[in-house]
């Protein structure tokens, strides 16, 4: 899974940062920084919670394509 950020919708409230600080950070300019966009199975529930709590709908999770062999 991968975190997808829609910068046009993000207002930098930081709710996602409070839910998943290993993945998100609000920088000094108030912009959201995605620290890691890859989501492990162990992190999935936490990231789903962060996506669900985003008041602007700026975050979503998407399946990543399998590695090409």
C-alpha positions in Angstrom: 0.0 0.0 0.0 1.0 3.6 -0.6 -0.1 6.9 0.8 -1.3 9.4 -1.8 -1.6 13.1 -0.9 -3.7 15.6 -2.8 -1.9 18.8 -2.1 -4.7 20.9 -3.5 -7.0 19.6 -0.7 -4.5 19.6 2.2 -4.8 22.5 4.6 -2.0 21.4 6.9 -4.1 20.8 10.0 -1.8 18.0 11.2 -4.3 15.5 12.3 -2.6 12.9 10.2 0.7 13.8 11.9 -0.8 13.2 15.3 -2.2 9.8 14.2 0.9 8.6 12.2 3.9 10.7 13.1 6.3 8.2 11.4 4.6 9.0 8.1 3.6 12.7 8.3 5.0 16.0 9.5 3.9 19.6 9.2 6.9 21.6 8.2 7.8 25.1 9.4 5.8 26.6 6.5 2.6 24.7 7.5 2.9 22.3 4.6 2.4 18.5 5.0 5.4 16.4 4.3 4.9 12.7 3.7 7.9 11.2 5.3 7.3 7.7 4.0 4.7 6.8 1.5 5.0 3.0 1.6 2.7 1.3 4.1 3.5 -2.1 5.6 0.8 -4.5 6.7 1.6 -3.7 10.3 1.0 0.0 9.7 -2.1 -0.3 7.6 -4.7 0.1 10.4 -2.9 3.3 11.7 -2.7 4.8 8.2 -6.3 3.9 7.4 -7.2 5.8 10.6 -5.1 8.8 9.5 -6.9 8.8 6.1 -10.3 8.5 7.8 -9.6 11.4 10.1 -8.4 13.8 7.4 -11.1 16.5 7.4 -10.4 17.6 3.8 -10.1 14.2 2.2 -6.5 15.0 1.1 -5.2 11.5 1.9 -5.9 8.1 0.5 -4.3 4.7 0.4 -3.7 2.9 -2.9 -2.4 -0.6 -3.7 1.1 -0.6 -5.0 1.9 -2.5 -8.2 3.8 -5.8 -7.7 7.5 -5.6 -8.5 8.3 -6.4 -12.0 10.4 -9.5 -12.4 
